[in-house]
């Protein structure tokens, strides 16, 4: 039997902090409403695109890189 690790949304902020992540990139536009990321020292980049496809989402990469080159803020940043 193979072992699979699952990270539930309710454990997301805690696990990100425990594993020293500085940022999270997500397509789930409701994530910032499901989690209170302001109480954790982490930046959440919420990708906002018409559809969730690799070619379209990769076009948002320059904006993400620009944000990563500045001091990260606590909470969510919408990337359009």
Backbone bond lengths (Angstrom), bond angles and torsions (degrees), N, CA, C in turn:
res aa  C-N    CA-C-N  psi(-1)  N-CA   C-N-CA  omega(-1)  CA-C   N-CA-C  phi
1 X - - - 1.454 - - 1.523 109.67 -
2 X 1.329 116.85 131.06 1.464 122.02 178.79 1.519 110.27 -80.84
3 X 1.307 115.50 149.12 1.458 121.22 178.87 1.524 108.56 -98.58
4 X 1.322 117.05 134.43 1.446 122.29 178.64 1.519 108.66 -127.44
5 X 1.322 116.07 131.41 1.454 120.90 176.31 1.520 109.04 -97.57
6 X 1.297 116.71 130.20 1.452 122.28 178.84 1.520 109.03 -118.06
7 X 1.309 115.86 137.80 1.458 120.94 176.75 1.521 107.72 -114.33
8 X 1.316 116.55 110.28 1.461 121.54 -179.90 1.523 110.03 -77.24
9 X 1.327 116.40 149.24 1.463 120.96 179.79 1.525 112.46 -52.26
10 X 1.337 116.79 -38.08 1.463 119.46 -177.34 1.516 112.41 -66.46
11 X 1.333 117.84 -21.40 1.466 121.97 178.91 1.516 112.61 -99.17
12 X 1.308 117.28 -3.31 1.451 121.37 -172.44 1.532 114.02 -55.34
13 X 1.323 120.22 -57.58 1.470 118.43 -177.43 1.525 113.11 -58.14
14 X 1.308 117.48 -43.34 1.466 121.18 -178.15 1.530 110.67 -62.07
15 X 1.321 117.52 -45.64 1.467 121.41 -178.85 1.522 111.48 -66.95
16 X 1.323 117.15 -37.39 1.457 119.98 178.18 1.519 110.81 -63.49
17 X 1.318 116.87 -41.62 1.461 121.86 179.40 1.526 110.60 -68.60
18 X 1.323 116.97 -46.19 1.466 121.03 -179.09 1.523 112.21 -59.61
19 X 1.321 116.91 -31.04 1.465 121.33 -177.56 1.521 112.46 -100.17
20 X 1.338 116.57 16.58 1.465 123.89 173.70 1.523 115.13 59.87
21 X 1.331 117.22 33.94 1.457 120.05 173.29 1.523 108.29 -77.10
22 X 1.323 116.70 144.09 1.454 121.34 177.10 1.518 112.57 -100.33
23 X 1.343 115.89 -23.33 1.464 119.62 -176.83 1.520 110.13 -151.12
24 X 1.313 114.15 158.76 1.459 123.05 176.99 1.523 106.83 -129.78
25 X 1.322 117.27 135.58 1.459 122.17 174.41 1.520 106.96 -110.44
26 X 1.334 116.32 125.96 1.459 120.41 -176.23 1.524 110.28 -139.30
27 X 1.302 115.52 152.06 1.462 121.36 174.61 1.524 110.64 -98.61
28 X 1.308 117.44 -15.71 1.461 122.81 -177.94 1.527 110.06 -68.28
29 X 1.305 116.51 103.45 1.465 121.07 -176.42 1.520 113.19 -68.36
30 X 1.313 117.29 -15.72 1.465 120.90 179.20 1.522 112.57 -94.07
31 X 1.316 117.35 -4.97 1.463 121.09 -175.42 1.520 111.87 -56.67
32 X 1.327 117.41 -42.80 1.465 119.51 -179.23 1.514 112.15 -67.07
33 X 1.336 117.70 -17.09 1.462 120.96 176.04 1.527 111.64 -91.56
34 X 1.334 116.29 -20.43 1.461 121.64 -179.39 1.532 111.49 -87.68
35 X 1.310 116.53 -26.23 1.461 122.14 -178.25 1.525 109.30 -124.74
36 X 1.318 117.27 147.20 1.454 121.66 175.28 1.528 107.84 -97.93
37 X 1.322 116.49 84.02 1.457 120.72 -176.33 1.519 112.70 -73.68
38 X 1.324 118.16 -13.45 1.472 120.05 178.98 1.527 111.86 -66.04
39 X 1.337 117.80 -23.36 1.464 118.91 -179.17 1.525 112.21 -87.55
40 X 1.334 117.58 -0.06 1.463 122.56 177.38 1.524 109.30 -119.90
41 X 1.321 117.41 144.09 1.467 119.74 -178.98 1.530 111.54 -80.26
42 X 1.332 116.66 67.26 1.457 120.55 -177.68 1.531 109.27 -143.10
43 X 1.321 115.26 147.07 1.455 121.81 175.55 1.517 108.28 -99.18
44 X 1.321 116.49 135.13 1.461 121.48 177.72 1.522 107.93 -117.33
45 X 1.321 116.01 114.42 1.455 121.46 175.17 1.522 107.66 -89.42
46 X 1.319 116.35 116.87 1.462 121.53 178.84 1.528 107.08 -102.80
47 X 1.331 115.70 113.70 1.459 120.91 -178.68 1.522 109.51 -78.80
48 X 1.316 115.76 129.92 1.453 121.38 -179.63 1.525 107.83 -118.91
49 X 1.317 115.27 107.90 1.459 121.00 179.52 1.526 108.72 -140.78
50 X 1.315 115.53 160.79 1.466 121.10 -178.77 1.517 111.30 -60.54
51 X 1.343 116.28 -43.32 1.468 121.72 178.12 1.526 109.18 -136.05
52 X 1.310 115.52 157.97 1.457 122.70 -177.18 1.530 109.75 -94.38
53 X 1.345 116.56 72.13 1.459 120.43 177.55 1.519 109.32 -120.90
54 X 1.320 115.62 149.12 1.461 120.66 -178.17 1.534 112.32 -55.99
55 X 1.347 119.25 -49.39 1.472 118.50 -179.26 1.526 113.24 -58.75
56 X 1.308 117.04 -38.45 1.460 119.65 -179.43 1.530 111.89 -74.07
57 X 1.327 116.96 -43.03 1.471 120.01 -178.70 1.524 112.23 -68.41
58 X 1.330 118.55 -33.15 1.473 120.08 179.14 1.526 111.69 -66.56
59 X 1.328 117.81 -21.24 1.461 120.13 175.76 1.529 111.47 -67.30
60 X 1.326 116.94 -16.05 1.463 121.55 178.06 1.532 112.25 -86.14
61 X 1.321 116.87 -7.84 1.475 121.77 -177.00 1.523 113.95 -54.87
62 X 1.356 120.03 -45.39 1.470 118.48 179.54 1.524 113.49 -57.60
63 X 1.335 116.91 -37.30 1.464 119.90 179.08 1.525 111.11 -68.02
64 X 1.333 115.87 -38.51 1.467 119.79 177.75 1.521 109.65 -64.65
65 X 1.331 116.32 -45.51 1.469 120.30 -179.58 1.532 111.08 -61.79
66 X 1.319 116.60 -38.97 1.461 120.36 177.41 1.529 110.81 -60.23
67 X 1.325 116.62 -44.04 1.469 121.13 178.57 1.525 111.35 -66.06
68 X 1.336 116.95 -37.73 1.463 120.76 -179.04 1.525 112.18 -69.35
69 X 1.319 117.65 -20.86 1.463 121.46 178.31 1.525 112.49 -84.43
70 X 1.324 117.01 -2.74 1.462 122.20 176.63 1.531 107.85 -110.78
71 X 1.320 118.40 165.12 1.465 119.25 175.34 1.530 109.91 -59.36
72 X 1.313 116.25 133.28 1.459 121.43 -178.73 1.528 110.44 -73.68
73 X 1.307 115.72 145.11 1.461 121.51 178.64 1.530 109.02 -107.30
74 X 1.307 115.93 155.40 1.451 120.48 176.43 1.526 108.85 -80.76
75 X 1.318 116.23 135.45 1.451 120.93 179.47 1.518 111.13 111.52
76 X 1.322 115.77 -163.65 1.463 119.40 -175.79 1.516 112.71 -103.39
77 X 1.321 114.98 149.26 1.451 123.21 175.02 1.520 106.16 -126.48
78 X 1.320 116.44 124.07 1.468 119.28 178.23 1.520 108.87 -86.77
79 X 1.330 115.64 129.01 1.454 122.75 179.27 1.527 107.64 -108.09
80 X 1.334 117.40 117.89 1.476 121.91 -178.61 1.513 110.55 -113.93
